[in-house]
Amino acid sequence: HCRIIGRPARFLALKRFVDYALSKQDVWFARRIDIADHWRMHHPYMSKNNGMSEK
């Protein structure tokens, strides 16, 4: 978030964190759309409708 990290003095801390994270296995830097696509792929929508109409 820009309001948190968008300050010049905090850039070095962010760079150190990113470098640290990249040195680990299975780290994923994802955009919001990537997270949404991943969620949809692994957690598909299951309708609660069992085919019977509610009256």
Z-matrix of the N, CA and C atoms (Angstrom, degrees):
N
C 1 1.448
C 2 1.525 1 109.22
N 3 1.288 2 116.02 1 131.71
C 4 1.469 3 120.67 2 -178.23
C 5 1.516 4 112.22 3 -58.93
N 6 1.311 5 117.25 4 -33.94
C 7 1.465 6 118.70 5 -177.21
C 8 1.525 7 111.44 6 -69.38
N 9 1.323 8 116.94 7 -18.43
C 10 1.462 9 120.40 8 -179.68
C 11 1.525 10 111.15 9 -99.60
N 12 1.310 11 117.73 10 -51.44
C 13 1.458 12 121.18 11 -172.99
C 14 1.519 13 112.56 12 -101.32
N 15 1.301 14 119.00 13 -9.77
C 16 1.456 15 121.64 14 -175.43
C 17 1.515 16 114.31 15 -75.99
N 18 1.292 17 116.31 16 40.45
C 19 1.456 18 121.73 17 178.71
C 20 1.529 19 107.05 18 -125.94
N 21 1.338 20 116.95 19 135.01
C 22 1.466 21 119.71 20 -175.49
C 23 1.529 22 114.05 21 -53.80
N 24 1.313 23 117.62 22 -38.29
C 25 1.464 24 120.18 23 -177.32
C 26 1.523 25 112.59 24 -67.36
N 27 1.317 26 117.86 25 -20.33
C 28 1.464 27 120.95 26 -177.44
C 29 1.525 28 112.79 27 -93.95
N 30 1.326 29 117.03 28 -7.12
C 31 1.455 30 120.20 29 -176.61
C 32 1.523 31 111.68 30 -62.20
N 33 1.318 32 118.13 31 -41.41
C 34 1.463 33 120.84 32 -178.63
C 35 1.527 34 110.88 33 -60.84
N 36 1.319 35 117.55 34 -40.59
C 37 1.469 36 120.37 35 178.08
C 38 1.523 37 110.38 36 -63.45
N 39 1.322 38 117.45 37 -41.16
C 40 1.465 39 120.45 38 177.70
C 41 1.519 40 110.55 39 -63.98
N 42 1.319 41 117.49 40 -44.67
C 43 1.465 42 121.00 41 179.35
C 44 1.524 43 110.68 42 -60.14
N 45 1.310 44 117.00 43 -43.59
C 46 1.474 45 120.18 44 178.85
C 47 1.528 46 111.02 45 -62.38
N 48 1.320 47 116.30 46 -41.61
C 49 1.462 48 119.27 47 178.80
C 50 1.521 49 111.00 48 -63.74
N 51 1.331 50 117.30 49 -46.17
C 52 1.468 51 120.71 50 -179.50
C 53 1.524 52 110.13 51 -62.08
N 54 1.317 53 117.56 52 -44.37
C 55 1.468 54 120.41 53 177.54
C 56 1.526 55 110.98 54 -59.91
N 57 1.322 56 116.76 55 -42.75
C 58 1.465 57 121.20 56 178.06
C 59 1.527 58 110.53 57 -62.42
N 60 1.319 59 117.03 58 -48.45
C 61 1.466 60 121.03 59 -178.52
C 62 1.522 61 110.91 60 -61.71
N 63 1.316 62 117.17 61 -41.04
C 64 1.463 63 120.28 62 179.99
C 65 1.526 64 112.62 63 -66.55
N 66 1.323 65 117.32 64 -21.46
C 67 1.465 66 120.30 65 179.23
C 68 1.529 67 112.05 66 -78.85
N 69 1.320 68 117.35 67 -9.05
C 70 1.462 69 122.56 68 -179.47
C 71 1.518 70 110.44 69 -96.99
N 72 1.332 71 115.47 70 156.82
C 73 1.458 72 119.92 71 175.76
C 74 1.522 73 109.34 72 -83.29
N 75 1.312 74 114.94 73 156.01
C 76 1.465 75 122.23 74 174.75
C 77 1.522 76 113.94 75 60.15
N 78 1.315 77 116.99 76 34.22
C 79 1.462 78 120.99 77 174.02
C 80 1.517 79 107.42 78 -100.11
N 81 1.296 80 115.86 79 134.21
C 82 1.457 81 121.81 80 -175.40
C 83 1.519 82 109.16 81 -126.24
N 84 1.313 83 116.88 82 116.83
C 85 1.453 84 122.15 83 173.09
C 86 1.519 85 106.09 84 -94.57
N 87 1.303 86 116.24 85 105.16
C 88 1.463 87 120.89 86 -171.65
C 89 1.520 88 111.53 87 -117.24
N 90 1.326 89 113.78 88 147.49
C 91 1.461 90 120.21 89 171.07
C 92 1.526 91 107.68 90 -81.50
N 93 1.317 92 116.22 91 165.81
C 94 1.472 93 119.62 92 179.87
C 95 1.521 94 111.37 93 -58.19
N 96 1.327 95 117.75 94 -39.88
C 97 1.462 96 120.44 95 -179.37
C 98 1.526 97 110.69 96 -66.15
N 99 1.334 98 117.70 97 -34.83
C 100 1.463 99 121.04 98 177.74
C 101 1.525 100 110.66 99 -65.12
N 102 1.319 101 116.41 100 -40.61
C 103 1.467 102 120.77 101 178.64
C 104 1.521 103 109.98 102 -65.72
N 105 1.323 104 116.75 103 -44.09
C 106 1.469 105 120.53 104 179.26
C 107 1.523 106 110.96 105 -62.52
N 108 1.334 107 117.22 106 -44.35
C 109 1.467 108 120.39 107 178.76
C 110 1.525 109 111.17 108 -62.71
N 111 1.317 110 116.45 109 -42.19
C 112 1.469 111 121.19 110 178.75
C 113 1.531 112 110.28 111 -61.57
N 114 1.330 113 116.52 112 -44.58
C 115 1.466 114 120.80 113 -179.95
C 116 1.525 115 110.73 114 -61.64
N 117 1.339 116 116.34 115 -46.79
C 118 1.471 117 119.58 116 179.99
C 119 1.523 118 111.36 117 -61.87
N 120 1.321 119 117.54 118 -37.55
C 121 1.455 120 120.84 119 -178.67
C 122 1.535 121 111.35 120 -68.27
N 123 1.314 122 116.75 121 -39.70
C 124 1.465 123 121.08 122 -174.72
C 125 1.526 124 114.31 123 -95.28
N 126 1.311 125 116.80 124 -13.02
C 127 1.465 126 121.46 125 -179.62
C 128 1.526 127 109.11 126 -136.99
N 129 1.321 128 117.14 127 68.36
C 130 1.472 129 119.29 128 -176.21
C 131 1.530 130 111.70 129 -63.65
N 132 1.315 131 114.55 130 151.31
C 133 1.458 132 121.22 131 178.93
C 134 1.519 133 109.77 132 -65.72
N 135 1.298 134 116.27 133 130.75
C 136 1.456 135 122.18 134 177.41
C 137 1.518 136 107.10 135 -118.19
N 138 1.301 137 116.10 136 112.33
C 139 1.452 138 121.00 137 -179.16
C 140 1.519 139 110.02 138 -64.49
N 141 1.309 140 116.29 139 139.41
C 142 1.465 141 120.45 140 176.38
C 143 1.515 142 110.74 141 -84.12
N 144 1.315 143 116.35 142 -5.67
C 145 1.457 144 121.58 143 178.56
C 146 1.525 145 108.17 144 -75.70
N 147 1.310 146 116.59 145 122.38
C 148 1.464 147 120.29 146 -178.79
C 149 1.525 148 111.91 147 -96.23
N 150 1.317 149 116.44 148 15.27
C 151 1.452 150 120.10 149 178.78
C 152 1.512 151 113.84 150 94.12
N 153 1.304 152 117.69 151 -8.64
C 154 1.463 153 121.27 152 179.72
C 155 1.520 154 108.59 153 -100.06
N 156 1.296 155 116.32 154 134.85
C 157 1.461 156 119.29 155 179.35
C 158 1.521 157 109.72 156 -77.10
N 159 1.324 158 113.89 157 147.67
C 160 1.465 159 119.16 158 177.59
C 161 1.513 160 108.37 159 -97.04
N 162 1.312 161 117.54 160 124.84
C 163 1.463 162 121.95 161 178.97
C 164 1.497 163 109.65 162 -129.61
